[in-house]
Amino acid sequence: MKKSAAIKNATGIKKEYLLKNCIRGLGLKWVHRKCLPVTLGLMVLILATGFIQGTWYEQLTGENRALFDYSPQHIMDGAWHRIISSFPLTGDPSHLGTAVLMTLLCVGWLELLQGSATTLAVFSGVHVSTAIIKGLMLSRGLAWSSIPSTSWRIASHVVGPSAGFYGCLGVCIFLLPKTMRVWFIFVIMVVLALRLIIGIGSARRTDTLIRSDLAHLIAFSLGIAIAYSFVRRVEP
């Protein structure tokens, strides 16, 4: 009887283990976690802000942009709270949809891999760091050049959470097996760099989009750096 019970118990454990592997293989690893609080919280915040500000059906008004967004000039003036107030804002319906989708994919992916605490630290840390680094780069670049301080590089304003989820994407890419990691990092970095370079020389690329391209390149690089320095890596 005891031997039979032990075999039955072992069989049950084996079946449970196989079920967990099947769930992971189907991409449903989230079943093993009660929820994704950081991912879902960010999505709810972005969606709620979009509905309150009306960007789910029209562009963000100039008045609300002036109240909550941030620019390099704000960083220089010490109004760093605008880095936080601007991140759930989106500029229009397309921006809102992209922000929600990228948050689900990038932030959700990292939260599945590394947990909520790491995800929150990466998202918030990269978002704030990117804003400061970009502000310093643009302000110092202007100080060394003859470009007036009223240039779009200083005066124009930014909204959105893209820096945070690009940082999360950088960490996730670094956690891939080494052979895949190298190629993904190379391709993404080249694409982001080309977008920035082409955008600077293109009359069709708006000032806001050019600065967003710069932020994405900085944020993705920071994500890679954070993963290399602090985050547990999964080797093949």
Backbone as CSV, one residue per row, in Angstrom:
resi,resn,N_x,N_y,N_z,CA_x,CA_y,CA_z,C_x,C_y,C_z
1,MET,0.827,-1.198,0.000,0.000,0.000,0.000,0.870,1.261,0.000
2,LYS,1.898,1.257,0.840,2.766,2.425,0.933,3.500,2.660,-0.382
3,LYS,3.959,1.536,-1.003,4.678,1.654,-2.271,3.757,2.186,-3.357
4,SER,2.531,1.704,-3.362,1.546,2.161,-4.351,1.245,3.639,-4.186
5,ALA,1.106,4.095,-2.947,0.824,5.504,-2.671,1.990,6.381,-3.095
6,ALA,3.218,5.879,-2.855,4.408,6.651,-3.235,4.490,6.802,-4.751
7,ILE,4.187,5.677,-5.462,4.213,5.730,-6.930,3.155,6.704,-7.446
8,LYS,1.981,6.641,-6.845,0.882,7.527,-7.250,1.255,8.988,-7.008
9,ASN,1.886,9.241,-5.848,2.300,10.603,-5.517,3.362,11.109,-6.488
10,ALA,4.336,10.252,-6.788,5.404,10.627,-7.723,4.831,10.900,-9.105
11,THR,3.854,10.078,-9.510,3.212,10.271,-10.820,2.482,11.611,-10.874
12,GLY,1.838,11.938,-9.741,1.123,13.213,-9.673,2.057,14.400,-9.775
13,ILE,3.203,14.308,-9.093,4.208,15.377,-9.147,4.748,15.519,-10.559
14,LYS,5.000,14.362,-11.213,5.531,14.377,-12.579,4.536,15.020,-13.531
15,LYS,3.257,14.685,-13.395,2.236,15.265,-14.259,2.127,16.775,-14.047
16,GLU,2.213,17.210,-12.775,2.147,18.635,-12.475,3.340,19.363,-13.103
17,TYR,4.515,18.740,-13.028,5.718,19.331,-13.618,5.566,19.446,-15.133
18,LEU,5.034,18.385,-15.765,4.813,18.412,-17.207,3.798,19.476,-17.587
19,LEU,2.757,19.646,-16.773,1.742,20.659,-17.039,2.342,22.058,-16.984
20,LYS,3.197,22.306,-15.988,3.849,23.608,-15.870,4.722,23.891,-17.093
21,ASN,5.446,22.862,-17.547,6.283,23.039,-18.732,5.441,23.332,-19.968
22,CYS,4.297,22.659,-20.076,3.405,22.895,-21.210,2.866,24.318,-21.184
23,ILE,2.505,24.774,-19.998,1.986,26.136,-19.857,3.053,27.136,-20.262
24,ARG,4.292,26.913,-19.788,5.385,27.807,-20.169,5.622,27.755,-21.679
25,GLY,5.574,26.556,-22.233,5.807,26.405,-23.658,4.749,27.099,-24.497
26,LEU,3.533,27.187,-23.997,2.450,27.868,-24.711,2.500,29.378,-24.526
27,GLY,3.474,29.864,-23.776,3.578,31.297,-23.564,2.616,31.807,-22.512
28,LEU,2.121,30.900,-21.653,1.148,31.291,-20.630,1.763,31.244,-19.236
29,LYS,3.019,31.609,-19.157,3.726,31.573,-17.877,3.065,32.473,-16.841
30,TRP,2.306,33.462,-17.309,1.633,34.376,-16.373,0.657,33.649,-15.470
31,VAL,0.237,32.420,-15.865,-0.677,31.650,-15.021,-0.038,31.368,-13.676
32,HIS,1.295,31.257,-13.663,2.003,30.929,-12.433,2.163,32.131,-11.512
33,ARG,1.818,33.277,-12.008,1.875,34.475,-11.167,0.447,34.977,-10.998
34,LYS,0.118,35.450,-9.820,-1.254,35.872,-9.570,-1.672,36.992,-10.513
35,CYS,-0.745,37.875,-10.812,-1.026,38.965,-11.749,0.292,39.623,-12.119
36,LEU,0.224,40.594,-13.005,1.403,41.391,-13.363,1.121,42.822,-12.899
37,PRO,1.338,43.093,-11.627,0.888,44.382,-11.071,1.522,45.596,-11.721
38,VAL,2.810,45.543,-12.029,3.470,46.700,-12.633,2.937,46.935,-14.040
39,THR,2.890,45.882,-14.839,2.404,45.996,-16.211,0.958,46.471,-16.253
40,LEU,0.109,45.803,-15.491,-1.309,46.161,-15.503,-1.526,47.561,-14.922
41,GLY,-0.772,47.892,-13.877,-0.908,49.217,-13.282,-0.530,50.323,-14.255
42,LEU,0.581,50.122,-14.979,1.007,51.113,-15.971,-0.017,51.237,-17.095
43,MET,-0.551,50.103,-17.556,-1.539,50.136,-18.626,-2.802,50.872,-18.200
44,VAL,-3.260,50.587,-16.985,-4.455,51.275,-16.483,-4.196,52.768,-16.355
45,LEU,-3.019,53.136,-15.854,-2.686,54.549,-15.689,-2.633,55.268,-17.032
46,ILE,-1.995,54.639,-18.018,-1.882,55.252,-19.345,-3.253,55.379,-19.999
47,LEU,-4.070,54.317,-19.904,-5.400,54.359,-20.493,-6.293,55.389,-19.801
48,ALA,-6.239,55.407,-18.463,-7.060,56.364,-17.719,-6.675,57.798,-18.057
49,THR,-5.364,58.047,-18.148,-4.899,59.389,-18.512,-5.342,59.745,-19.921
50,GLY,-5.310,58.766,-20.826,-5.756,59.001,-22.193,-7.227,59.365,-22.262
51,PHE,-8.048,58.708,-21.463,-9.473,59.029,-21.454,-9.734,60.377,-20.801
52,ILE,-9.032,60.658,-19.708,-9.224,61.939,-19.021,-8.779,63.102,-19.901
53,GLN,-7.643,62.941,-20.572,-7.102,64.008,-21.413,-7.721,64.026,-22.813
54,GLY,-8.480,63.003,-23.143,-9.149,62.963,-24.439,-8.286,62.497,-25.591
55,THR,-7.088,61.938,-25.290,-6.207,61.527,-26.390,-6.611,60.188,-26.990
56,TRP,-7.680,59.587,-26.492,-8.174,58.355,-27.111,-8.944,58.653,-28.397
57,TYR,-9.283,59.934,-28.620,-9.985,60.283,-29.856,-9.469,61.552,-30.523
58,GLU,-8.571,62.298,-29.867,-8.030,63.508,-30.472,-6.626,63.774,-29.938
59,GLN,-5.963,64.780,-30.490,-4.619,65.125,-30.035,-4.655,65.804,-28.667
60,LEU,-3.565,65.656,-27.943,-3.431,66.315,-26.646,-3.445,67.825,-26.838
61,THR,-4.243,68.505,-26.037,-4.361,69.949,-26.184,-3.079,70.646,-25.753
62,GLY,-2.820,71.796,-26.337,-1.626,72.558,-25.989,-1.598,72.966,-24.535
63,GLU,-2.777,73.236,-23.957,-2.849,73.651,-22.547,-2.405,72.526,-21.625
64,ASN,-2.909,71.318,-21.857,-2.531,70.182,-21.008,-1.070,69.792,-21.224
65,ARG,-0.595,69.922,-22.449,0.806,69.627,-22.722,1.704,70.583,-21.936
66,ALA,1.336,71.842,-21.916,2.135,72.840,-21.204,2.113,72.619,-19.688
67,LEU,1.023,72.036,-19.180,0.889,71.830,-17.745,1.693,70.633,-17.240
68,PHE,1.771,69.568,-18.051,2.285,68.301,-17.532,3.535,67.774,-18.219
69,ASP,3.859,68.237,-19.433,4.983,67.655,-20.143,6.308,68.193,-19.626
70,TYR,7.400,67.735,-20.230,8.708,68.242,-19.820,9.572,68.472,-21.054
71,SER,10.561,69.319,-20.881,11.527,69.606,-21.933,12.909,69.678,-21.291
72,PRO,13.969,69.665,-22.087,15.308,69.851,-21.509,15.425,71.133,-20.695
73,GLN,14.676,72.156,-21.084,14.713,73.400,-20.331,14.200,73.203,-18.914
74,HIS,13.163,72.352,-18.761,12.648,72.056,-17.418,13.720,71.366,-16.571
75,ILE,14.484,70.460,-17.212,15.554,69.779,-16.485,16.589,70.793,-16.015
76,MET,16.934,71.717,-16.889,17.913,72.742,-16.538,17.409,73.650,-15.430
77,ASP,16.084,73.872,-15.396,15.487,74.753,-14.389,15.176,74.033,-13.075
78,GLY,15.397,72.724,-13.032,15.153,71.972,-11.813,13.735,71.475,-11.632
79,ALA,12.870,71.597,-12.657,11.482,71.129,-12.562,11.418,69.648,-12.920
80,TRP,12.109,68.834,-12.141,12.234,67.416,-12.468,10.940,66.642,-12.242
81,HIS,10.001,67.199,-11.467,8.732,66.517,-11.244,7.974,66.303,-12.549
82,ARG,8.302,67.122,-13.569,7.617,66.992,-14.854,8.002,65.692,-15.567
83,ILE,9.133,65.115,-15.216,9.513,63.817,-15.787,8.476,62.773,-15.402
84,ILE,7.957,62.878,-14.177,6.953,61.933,-13.690,5.572,62.287,-14.228
85,SER,5.230,63.560,-14.189,3.879,63.959,-14.612,3.651,63.753,-16.099
86,SER,4.722,63.697,-16.880,4.566,63.592,-18.335,4.480,62.156,-18.833
87,PHE,4.953,61.177,-18.031,5.112,59.842,-18.600,3.792,59.129,-18.931
88,PRO,2.665,59.339,-18.198,1.441,58.641,-18.622,0.695,59.363,-19.746
89,LEU,1.146,60.556,-20.121,0.471,61.310,-21.181,0.804,60.739,-22.549
90,THR,-0.158,60.783,-23.454,0.065,60.398,-24.845,-0.443,61.521,-25.741
91,GLY,0.171,61.656,-26.927,-0.117,62.799,-27.777,-1.363,62.691,-28.625
92,ASP,-1.749,61.447,-28.972,-2.905,61.240,-29.843,-3.329,59.779,-29.755
93,PRO,-4.424,59.378,-30.442,-4.884,57.981,-30.351,-3.833,56.953,-30.765
94,SER,-3.073,57.254,-31.812,-2.031,56.332,-32.260,-0.949,56.164,-31.192
95,HIS,-0.537,57.264,-30.599,0.462,57.234,-29.532,-0.058,56.451,-28.334
96,LEU,-1.322,56.628,-27.999,-1.929,55.921,-26.872,-1.933,54.416,-27.123
97,GLY,-2.360,53.997,-28.316,-2.394,52.577,-28.633,-1.006,51.949,-28.614
98,THR,-0.036,52.663,-29.163,1.336,52.160,-29.177,1.891,52.036,-27.765
99,ALA,1.602,53.020,-26.921,2.099,53.000,-25.545,1.533,51.808,-24.772
100,VAL,0.246,51.547,-24.943,-0.384,50.418,-24.246,0.193,49.094,-24.747
101,LEU,0.322,48.957,-26.073,0.836,47.716,-26.651,2.285,47.459,-26.229
102,MET,3.128,48.482,-26.305,4.530,48.310,-25.946,4.705,48.063,-24.454
103,THR,3.854,48.654,-23.640,3.899,48.386,-22.201,3.557,46.926,-21.931
104,LEU,2.519,46.441,-22.596,2.135,45.037,-22.426,3.258,44.099,-22.854
105,LEU,3.865,44.377,-24.000,4.889,43.485,-24.539,6.209,43.582,-23.777
106,CYS,6.732,44.793,-23.630,8.076,44.968,-23.058,8.082,44.878,-21.540
107,VAL,7.198,45.633,-20.893,7.147,45.616,-19.433,6.632,44.256,-18.944
108,GLY,5.599,43.737,-19.627,5.069,42.430,-19.257,6.097,41.327,-19.403
109,TRP,6.881,41.383,-20.459,7.931,40.384,-20.700,8.955,40.411,-19.571
110,LEU,9.391,41.609,-19.203,10.383,41.704,-18.133,9.803,41.273,-16.794
111,GLU,8.548,41.602,-16.543,7.943,41.223,-15.267,7.801,39.707,-15.152
112,LEU,7.533,39.048,-16.267,7.485,37.592,-16.255,8.856,36.990,-15.962
113,LEU,9.889,37.609,-16.507,11.236,37.065,-16.359,11.873,37.376,-15.013
114,GLN,11.673,38.607,-14.528,12.444,39.067,-13.373,11.598,39.510,-12.183
115,GLY,10.289,39.525,-12.318,9.456,39.901,-11.195,9.107,41.383,-11.177
116,SER,8.211,41.730,-10.275,7.648,43.077,-10.247,8.637,44.126,-9.742
117,ALA,9.390,43.790,-8.707,10.303,44.777,-8.110,11.377,45.208,-9.113
118,THR,11.986,44.230,-9.777,13.012,44.554,-10.769,12.427,45.357,-11.917
119,THR,11.238,44.964,-12.370,10.588,45.656,-13.489,10.300,47.108,-13.143
120,LEU,9.749,47.346,-11.962,9.453,48.716,-11.550,10.723,49.543,-11.451
121,ALA,11.784,48.944,-10.909,13.061,49.661,-10.779,13.644,49.997,-12.143
122,VAL,13.601,49.040,-13.075,14.139,49.280,-14.415,13.331,50.339,-15.141
123,PHE,12.019,50.204,-15.138,11.163,51.147,-15.867,11.342,52.568,-15.357
124,SER,11.188,52.746,-14.049,11.283,54.089,-13.489,12.701,54.637,-13.574
125,GLY,13.702,53.794,-13.293,15.084,54.255,-13.344,15.516,54.679,-14.730
126,VAL,15.167,53.880,-15.738,15.538,54.223,-17.114,14.785,55.450,-17.589
127,HIS,13.512,55.552,-17.233,12.721,56.704,-17.678,13.313,58.013,-17.155
128,VAL,13.600,58.051,-15.868,14.154,59.262,-15.265,15.566,59.523,-15.776
129,SER,16.393,58.486,-15.830,17.779,58.648,-16.283,17.842,59.130,-17.724
130,THR,16.980,58.606,-18.578,16.970,59.014,-19.984,16.630,60.493,-20.114
131,ALA,15.636,60.947,-19.356,15.247,62.357,-19.417,16.407,63.261,-18.988
132,ILE,17.098,62.871,-17.924,18.212,63.687,-17.428,19.380,63.670,-18.415
133,ILE,19.743,62.478,-18.889,20.869,62.362,-19.829,20.579,63.140,-21.103
134,LYS,19.378,62.987,-21.644,19.027,63.694,-22.868,19.035,65.201,-22.652
135,GLY,18.502,65.642,-21.515,18.513,67.071,-21.216,19.917,67.629,-21.122
136,LEU,20.803,66.884,-20.452,22.189,67.331,-20.321,22.911,67.330,-21.668
137,MET,22.661,66.310,-22.469,23.295,66.240,-23.790,22.900,67.431,-24.651
138,LEU,21.606,67.719,-24.677,21.126,68.806,-25.528,21.561,70.158,-24.995
139,SER,21.493,70.331,-23.676,21.862,71.628,-23.109,23.356,71.891,-23.273
140,ARG,24.198,70.878,-23.041,25.641,71.071,-23.197,26.009,71.242,-24.667
141,GLY,25.291,70.530,-25.535,25.539,70.683,-26.963,25.256,72.093,-27.428
142,LEU,24.203,72.690,-26.886,23.875,74.073,-27.240,24.898,75.042,-26.652
143,ALA,25.377,74.734,-25.455,26.344,75.621,-24.816,27.653,75.674,-25.603
144,TRP,27.983,74.569,-26.297,29.218,74.524,-27.078,29.035,74.985,-28.522
145,SER,27.801,75.347,-28.860,27.534,75.756,-30.236,26.959,77.163,-30.252
146,SER,26.674,77.637,-31.450,26.096,78.970,-31.609,24.580,78.930,-31.726
147,ILE,23.966,77.748,-31.484,22.515,77.619,-31.599,21.854,78.339,-30.431
148,PRO,20.849,79.162,-30.674,20.197,79.902,-29.588,19.445,78.972,-28.642
149,SER,19.293,79.407,-27.405,18.644,78.578,-26.393,17.165,78.374,-26.665
150,THR,16.579,79.123,-27.579,15.170,78.943,-27.924,14.983,77.834,-28.959
151,SER,16.078,77.177,-29.342,15.992,76.089,-30.312,15.047,75.012,-29.816
152,TRP,14.449,74.250,-30.781,13.567,73.141,-30.409,14.275,72.131,-29.522
153,ARG,15.591,72.059,-29.619,16.334,71.079,-28.826,16.182,71.346,-27.327
154,ILE,15.877,72.591,-26.990,15.691,72.942,-25.588,14.228,73.219,-25.277
155,ALA,13.547,73.927,-26.155,12.229,74.454,-25.824,11.089,73.468,-26.038
156,SER,11.195,72.544,-26.984,10.074,71.670,-27.291,9.885,70.616,-26.202
157,HIS,8.635,70.117,-26.102,8.228,69.328,-24.953,7.949,67.874,-25.327
158,VAL,8.026,66.991,-24.325,7.914,65.548,-24.539,6.871,64.956,-23.599
159,VAL,6.131,63.963,-24.100,5.229,63.187,-23.253,5.383,61.715,-23.615
160,GLY,4.914,60.831,-22.714,4.877,59.412,-23.024,5.834,58.559,-22.218
161,PRO,5.533,57.243,-22.129,6.327,56.302,-21.331,7.346,55.519,-22.134
162,SER,7.638,55.940,-23.365,8.444,55.102,-24.256,9.841,54.824,-23.726
163,ALA,10.463,55.775,-23.036,11.811,55.531,-22.506,11.800,54.348,-21.539
164,GLY,10.785,54.275,-20.694,10.699,53.184,-19.723,10.566,51.832,-20.372
165,PHE,9.673,51.708,-21.372,9.518,50.371,-21.947,10.660,50.010,-22.898
166,TYR,11.356,50.993,-23.462,12.556,50.656,-24.238,13.666,50.155,-23.308
167,GLY,13.739,50.699,-22.099,14.688,50.184,-21.128,14.376,48.752,-20.745
168,CYS,13.096,48.457,-20.526,12.682,47.083,-20.223,13.004,46.149,-21.387
169,LEU,12.794,46.628,-22.614,13.112,45.823,-23.790,14.608,45.506,-23.833
170,GLY,15.439,46.486,-23.504,16.881,46.254,-23.493,17.285,45.158,-22.525
171,VAL,16.685,45.162,-21.332,16.986,44.116,-20.352,16.536,42.757,-20.877
172,CYS,15.322,42.693,-21.428,14.793,41.420,-21.926,15.650,40.857,-23.053
173,ILE,16.083,41.717,-23.959,16.922,41.255,-25.062,18.237,40.698,-24.529
174,PHE,18.788,41.340,-23.511,20.057,40.861,-22.944,19.887,39.511,-22.259
175,LEU,18.675,39.193,-21.819,18.431,37.927,-21.142,18.230,36.765,-22.115
176,LEU,18.208,37.062,-23.415,18.105,35.996,-24.406,19.403,35.187,-24.434
177,PRO,19.368,33.970,-24.989,20.627,33.216,-25.173,21.643,34.054,-25.947
178,LYS,22.900,33.847,-25.663,23.958,34.727,-26.161,23.955,34.881,-27.674
179,THR,23.753,33.776,-28.395,23.796,33.857,-29.860,22.671,34.726,-30.407
180,MET,21.510,34.673,-29.789,20.380,35.496,-30.222,20.560,36.935,-29.752
181,ARG,21.075,37.073,-28.516,21.220,38.387,-27.898,22.061,39.331,-28.753
182,VAL,23.192,38.851,-29.232,24.104,39.704,-29.991,23.438,40.266,-31.229
183,TRP,22.748,39.416,-31.972,22.116,39.869,-33.209,20.964,40.820,-32.947
184,PHE,20.143,40.521,-31.944,19.016,41.404,-31.628,19.505,42.780,-31.191
185,ILE,20.513,42.809,-30.338,21.056,44.087,-29.879,21.608,44.877,-31.058
186,PHE,22.363,44.202,-31.916,22.958,44.868,-33.080,21.879,45.457,-33.985
187,VAL,20.883,44.670,-34.317,19.834,45.136,-35.242,19.047,46.296,-34.645
188,ILE,18.632,46.170,-33.388,17.830,47.223,-32.760,18.627,48.512,-32.628
189,MET,19.884,48.403,-32.223,20.723,49.599,-32.092,20.920,50.286,-33.437
190,VAL,21.152,49.504,-34.481,21.337,50.088,-35.810,20.067,50.789,-36.272
191,VAL,18.926,50.138,-36.082,17.648,50.740,-36.490,17.391,52.050,-35.747
192,LEU,17.596,52.047,-34.423,17.366,53.251,-33.629,18.329,54.373,-34.016
193,ALA,19.580,54.005,-34.247,20.576,55.010,-34.641,20.257,55.589,-36.016
194,LEU,19.865,54.736,-36.964,19.519,55.217,-38.305,18.291,56.116,-38.287
195,ARG,17.309,55.749,-37.465,16.117,56.602,-37.345,16.496,57.995,-36.861
196,LEU,17.404,58.051,-35.894,17.838,59.342,-35.370,18.623,60.136,-36.420
197,ILE,19.564,59.481,-37.073,20.404,60.165,-38.060,19.578,60.649,-39.244
198,ILE,18.722,59.765,-39.759,17.876,60.138,-40.906,16.887,61.226,-40.502
199,GLY,16.357,61.108,-39.273,15.396,62.103,-38.803,15.981,63.492,-38.694
200,ILE,17.226,63.583,-38.245,17.878,64.886,-38.112,18.029,65.557,-39.474
201,GLY,18.276,64.756,-40.505,18.472,65.327,-41.826,17.222,65.393,-42.677
202,SER,16.088,65.001,-42.103,14.845,64.983,-42.873,13.934,66.135,-42.481
203,ALA,13.393,66.804,-43.479,12.464,67.910,-43.216,11.098,67.388,-42.790
204,ARG,10.812,66.122,-43.081,9.507,65.546,-42.752,9.432,65.076,-41.306
205,ARG,10.577,64.871,-40.696,10.612,64.359,-39.319,10.444,65.517,-38.355
206,THR,9.428,65.474,-37.506,9.161,66.580,-36.592,10.174,66.611,-35.463
207,ASP,10.255,67.773,-34.807,11.189,67.942,-33.694,10.921,66.942,-32.577
208,THR,9.634,66.740,-32.268,9.268,65.829,-31.188,9.715,64.404,-31.506
209,LEU,9.528,63.969,-32.749,9.917,62.617,-33.130,11.428,62.436,-33.094
210,ILE,12.170,63.470,-33.475,13.638,63.380,-33.438,14.106,63.201,-32.001
211,ARG,13.547,63.978,-31.090,13.953,63.856,-29.689,13.499,62.529,-29.098
212,SER,12.367,62.011,-29.579,11.930,60.688,-29.139,12.900,59.612,-29.609
213,ASP,13.381,59.747,-30.850,14.365,58.785,-31.358,15.620,58.785,-30.500
214,LEU,16.066,59.964,-30.091,17.239,60.067,-29.225,16.966,59.399,-27.882
215,ALA,15.778,59.638,-27.318,15.417,59.039,-26.029,15.376,57.522,-26.130
216,HIS,14.840,56.989,-27.227,14.749,55.537,-27.385,16.127,54.904,-27.461
217,LEU,17.041,55.549,-28.163,18.410,55.025,-28.275,19.096,55.026,-26.914
218,ILE,18.930,56.110,-26.160,19.521,56.194,-24.825,18.914,55.147,-23.900
219,ALA,17.583,55.031,-23.916,16.880,54.125,-23.010,17.229,52.670,-23.284
220,PHE,17.269,52.281,-24.550,17.615,50.903,-24.889,19.052,50.585,-24.449
221,SER,19.954,51.534,-24.662,21.343,51.354,-24.235,21.438,51.214,-22.720
222,LEU,20.663,52.014,-21.992,20.647,51.909,-20.535,20.116,50.556,-20.082
223,GLY,19.098,50.055,-20.765,18.559,48.739,-20.431,19.609,47.656,-20.583
224,ILE,20.371,47.715,-21.674,21.454,46.746,-21.889,22.495,46.866,-20.782
225,ALA,22.863,48.105,-20.450,23.873,48.334,-19.413,23.412,47.824,-18.054
226,ILE,22.143,48.054,-17.725,21.598,47.586,-16.446,21.611,46.066,-16.388
227,ALA,21.176,45.437,-17.471,21.159,43.967,-17.499,22.558,43.398,-17.356
228,TYR,23.516,44.003,-18.019,24.900,43.530,-17.949,25.469,43.665,-16.535
229,SER,25.067,44.731,-15.843,25.665,45.033,-14.542,24.950,44.404,-13.361
230,PHE,23.619,44.329,-13.434,22.868,43.992,-12.220,21.920,42.808,-12.349
231,VAL,21.354,42.604,-13.540,20.268,41.626,-13.660,20.826,40.240,-13.907
232,ARG,20.206,39.248,-13.278,20.634,37.863,-13.457,20.445,37.445,-14.909
233,ARG,21.503,36.924,-15.505,21.450,36.529,-16.906,21.164,35.038,-17.045
234,VAL,20.509,34.706,-18.130,20.220,33.307,-18.418,21.059,32.891,-19.622
235,GLU,22.075,32.113,-19.383,22.946,31.671,-20.458,22.391,30.409,-21.095
236,PRO,22.680,30.196,-22.401,22.205,28.983,-23.064,22.815,27.734,-22.441
